[in-house]
Amino acid sequence: MTDAQAKIETRDDNVASAINPPAAKKPAFVATPYKWIDPSTIPCRGETTQNWVAFEEDIDPQIMEWMRQAMAAKEIIESTAPQPANDNMASESAPVDLWQRRAHPPLPFGLLPPIIEEFARVQGELMGVDPGGLAAAALAVCAAAIPNSIKLRVKRHDPNWLESARLWVAPIGDPSTKKSPLISAAAAPLKRIDRDLFRSYQEARRKYDALSPDVKKDTVTPKHVRLRLEDTTIEAAQEVLKDSPDGVLCLQDELSGWFGSMDKYSSGRGAAKDRGFWLQAFNGGPYTVNRISRGAALIENLSVSLLGGIQPEPIRALASEAHDDGLLQRLFPIVLGAAGAGVDKPMPEATAAYDAMIARLTRLRRPSGEGSLGKYIDVPLQFDEAAQELRSSRAALLRHAMRVGVSKQETRLASRKI
């Protein structure tokens, strides 16, 4: 007996069990024999079984039970039917269009910190936007607000694997999904703080420039600390990041333009340089700039979080033509649900709480050790026991999934060679 024959025989046994289950497993309410149903005894309520079920009060209970058994048998037939030999047609191996519009699950309750979740739900209702997309955008803003000096030790016994809060989030949707208003609402508190920093710098620079040359020699030049970048080149970003070691948020209304700017050099060498800069900005860490005209400069910490929208067609084209350098893969794509008209009501308290939280995050300082030299000792954050166990179990599942995926791929390739 071949595998296909065995699968079909098993399917037939399952169908028979669904239509007339064995006495040992059969619930008391299931009709014992299988009978042909006289169509004339069924009320005309439509062309589908679902329509009959909707009016089950008009149908004899025994007929309803036979119908339920038939529906169960149909599901078993469909689930155990032989799969096509062509891998491209099989559901397991068919390519998945990540940017396709799909049914969007609701934002789960209790998944996020209460302030972020309430902001996403209340502000999302007010604006008529997908609360899940708003929550993801808010997380990117939080990552940019947390100073990069605050690090998390990922493993218990590895003091060298330290991570800072840094996220790249890309809300994906047509113009009707309100990507730009969603991004603006999430980034609004960080923009206000950045504006205040800019004004403080202008005032400090005005006072510095008014000093006499002799006094300037003994005065520290004001630093231009920033929290955001918009519509920037890598040269301009380097100037900002020299004075902003705690990281910034790069806001892009359209990521297609951001990616397109990397390919502005026909030779491709400039594009590779730009991509290398942004790849390093995702990882963080020291970065050295050497220019003949501007001289050498050290960026203490090249750290950029990213929040930008893009439409499905452009990102589909970017994915199909992408360089194999991992830049696109660093994005968290968030396919947005349909937007609505929103509601007209007073500004909710959740928005003010979110604004205050972003301000508090920018004032966080890294933990330090104890004693007289404690301030010189970095104390990284660590997972508690429950979180560490969760991370370890997820890592084990990922390793298993990767092994299974490789095994399936090797099997498919071998079958094609045969």
N, C-alpha and C positions, 0 to 999 in steps of 0.2 A: 504494500500500500504506500502510495506517495504521500508527501506532506500535505499536498493540496487536497487529496482524497480524505485524509484523516481530518483535516480542518473542516471540510464540508460535512463529514459524518458527525463530527462533534457539534457542528452548528445545527444539524437536523435533530440530534438528541436534545439540544437545548430548546429548540422550537417546540418539540413534542412535550417537553417538561413544562414549558410555559403555557401551552394550550391545555394539557391534561397532566398536572403535576403528580408525582408519586404520592401514595397515601401517607407515607411517613412524613413528608415535608409540606403537605397541602394544608392551607388554612381552612378553618371550618366554613368560611363563607364562599369558597370556590366551588363552582358546579362540578360534579364528578364526571359526567360523560361529555364528550365533544359531540356537538350536533350541528347540522346545517341550519342556518337561520333563514326563515322564510322572509324575504324582503318586504312582503306585503304587511308584515306585522310591525314594521319599523315606521314611525311617523316621518313624514317628509319635512325635515328641518334643515336641509341643505345637502351639499355634495360631499362633505367630509365627516369623518368620525368625530372630529372635535365639535362640530355643530350638534351632532346627536348627543354627545356627552353634556353639552351645555343645557340640554333640555331633558336630563335623565329622569325628571319627575314624571314624564309622560311615557316612559319605557318600562317594560317589565323588568324587574331586578335581575332575573336570570339572563336575559338578553344583554343587559348592561355588563354583567360579569363576563360573558363570552366576548363582548367587544373589548373590554380591558385586556383579556388574555390575548386577543388577536393583535392589539397594539403592542403588547410586550413581545410577542413573537416577531413582529415586524422590526422592532428595535434590535433583537438578537440577530436577525437575518442581515440587517444592514451593518451591524458592528463586526460580524464574523465573515462577511463576504470576502472572497479572495481579492487581494490587492493587485493592481496592474503591474506587469513586469517592468514597465518603464519607470525608472526612479524619478524622473521629472514629473510624473503624474501621481506619485505616491504622496500622501499627506505628510509623512514623516520627513521626507527629504526634499519636498518642493521648496523653492526659494520663498522667503517671506518678505513681503514689502513692508518694511518698518514704518513707512510714512503714510500708509493707507489709512483712510478714515475708518475707524472701527467704533463699536459700541464701547463707551467709556464707563468703567466702573466708578461708583461714587467714591469720594475721598473717605477712607476708613476713619472711624471715630477712635480717638485715643492713640493714634499712630505718632503724632507730632507733639511737641511741647504745647501746652494749652494756649499760650498767647499767640503762637503762630497759627494753630488750628482755628481758633476763634476769629483771628484776623482774616484768614483765607475764606472761611464760610460767610462771615458777615460782610466783609468788603466785596467778596465775590457776588453775593446776592445784590448788594447795592449797585454794582457796576454791570451785573449780568454776564459775568465771565466764569470760566471753569475754575472752581475753587482749588482743584488739584494743581492746575498750572500756576495759580497765584501762590500756593504754598511752596512749590518748587522754586519759584522766583525769589520768594522771601528767604529760603534757605541759602541761595547764592548770595543775597545781600548780607545775611548774618555771617557767612563765611568771610566776606570781605571786611566786615566790621570787627571781627575778632582779630586782635594783633597777632602777627605771625610768630612773635616771641613765645606765645603759648603753644606748647607742643604736647602731643599725645604719644606715649610709648605704646606701640601696638602689641608687642609681645612681653610676657612677664620677664623673660631672661635674656632679652636682646636689647641692650642699652643704646644701640646704634640706629635702630629703626624708629625714627621719630617723625610724626606727621603733623603739619599745621592745617588749619581749616582753610580749604581752597576748593571751590567748585566751579565747574563750567556748565551752565544750564542753557538749553536752547528750546524755548517754546516754539512748537511747529503748528502752523495752521494757516488757513486762508485769511485774507484781510477781515472777513466777517467775524473771526474769532476774537478780535480786539487784542491782538498781541501787544501793540504799542501801549495802549492804556494800562494793560495788566503789568507790563514791565515798569512803567512810570509809577504806578501805585506802590509796587513793592520797593522800588529804589528811592522813593520820595524822602524818607527820613535821612538816608545816607547823603543824598544830594544837599539837603539843608545843612548838615554838619560840614560837608565839604565847602559849601559856600561861606560858612562862618570862618573856616580855616583860611580860605583864600583872602577874605577881608582882613583877618588878623595879620596875614603875611604882608599884604599891601601896606598896612599901617606900620608894621615893624620895618619894612624896607624903606618907607618914606623917612622914618626917623634915622635909619642907618645912613641913607644917602645925604642927609643934612649934616652929618658929622664932619668935622675937619679931618684932613688926611692923617694927621698925627694921632687923633683919637681912634680913627678907623683901624689903625694898626693893632690896637689892643682890644678891639671889639669883635666878637664873633659875628660872622655874616648870618643874617636870618635865613633859616631853612624853609623851603617851600614845601611843606608837608601836605599831601593830597590823599583823598580817599577814592577818587574816581578818575577814569579816563573816558573820553568820547571822541570819536572821529580823529584818531591819532595815527601818526607814523611811528615806526620803532625808534627813530631818532628822538622825537619829542617825548615818547614814553620813557626813554632812557634818562632824559633830563629830569622828569618828574620822579622816577623811581629812585634816583640817587638820594633824594631827601625823604623818601617814604619807605623805610625798611619794613614797616608793618603791613605792607601790601595795599593794593587798590582794587577797585571794581571797574572793569572795562565794560561799558554799556554800548551795545550796538543795536540800533533800531532794526537793521537788516544785516544778518550775518553773511548773506551772499556778497555784499560789498566788502566786508572784512576779508573773506577768503579771496575775493577777486583782486584786492589790493596787493596780495602776495604774488600775483602773477603778472604784475605790471611791467616787469622787465622781460623783454623778448628773449634774452639769452637764457633765462631761467636761473641764473646764478643769484640774482637779487631775491627771487622768490624763495630759493633754498635758505638764504640768510634770514629772511623774515620768518619763515616757518621754524627755523632753529631757535630764533629768539622767543617765539611764543611757546614752543615746546619747553624751553627752560623756564619760562614764566609760570607754566603750570606746575613744574616740579619745585620751584623755589631754590634759594641758595645764592651764593655769591656769583657775580657776573662782572667780567672785566671788559671795558670798552677801550679800544685803541684806534684813534683817528689822527691822521696827519694834521688836519686843520684844528681839531679841538683838543688834541693831546689824549692822554690816558686818564681813565676814570674807573673807579670801583663802585659798583652797585652792591651794597652790603647784602641785600636780599631781593632778588628779582622774583616778585610774587604778585600774580594777577589772578583774581577771580573774574569770571566772564558771565555776562547775562545778555543774550541777544536773541531776537526772533528771526524766523525764516519760514518761507512757504514750502509746501511739500515738493513741488516740482524742482526748485533750485537745490534743495538738499538731496533729492534723489539723483540729480545730475552730479552733484559733488561726490556723492557716495560711489557712483559708478566710475568716476574719473579720478578718484582720490589718489594722492601719493601714498605710498605704503610707509608712512612715517609715524602713524598713530595720532596725528593732530585731530582729525575728525573723531576718532574713537575716544578722545578725552571729553567729548561733550555728553551731557545727559540729555537725550532727546525727550521732550515732553509733548506728545501729540495732544493738542487741546480739543476739548469738546466744544459743541456749538455754543455760541454766545446768545444772550437774550437782551431784552430792553432794559433790564435792571429795575430798580425801584427808586422812588423819590421819598426819602425820609431823612431825618437829622443824622449827622455824622455819628456813627456808633463809637462807644467807648473802646471797643476792640482796636480801632485804628490808633487812638492815642496811646493805648498800652503797647502796641507794636512799635510806635515811634520811640517811646521811652526805653523799650528794650534794646533797640538798635543803638541808642545813645549810651546805655550802660555797657554794651558789648565793646564799644570803642575805648572805654576807660579801663577795661580789664588789664591787669598786670600779671606777669608770670609768677608762679609760686617760687619762693626762695627757701633756702635752708635756714637752720637755726644757728644761734650764736653770733659772735661779732663778725664773722666772715660769711654769714648766711646769705647776705645779699649778692655775693659773688658766686653762689652755687645755684645752678638751675635745677629745679625739681619738676620733671615732666609729669603731666597727668597720666593716670593709668586707669584701665578698665577695672571695675570691681569684679568679684568672682563670677557673678551671674552673667555679666556682659562678656567676660573673657571666655566662658564656656560657650556662649552663643556664637561668638566670633569663631572659635575653634570648630564648632559643629558645622557652621556655614562653610568654612574653608574645606572641611572634609567632604561635604556634599559637592562643592565645586570641583575638587580633585576627582571625585568619583564620576561626575558628569562629563568631565573632560576625557577621562579614560574611556567611558562608554561611547562618547562621541567619536573618538579616534577609532575605536573598534568597529563601530558601524560604518564609518567612512572606508576603512580598510576592507571590510566585507563587500561593500558596494563596488569598490574598485576591482577587487578580485573577481566578482561575478561578471563584471563587464569584460575582463580579460578572457574569462572562460567562454 
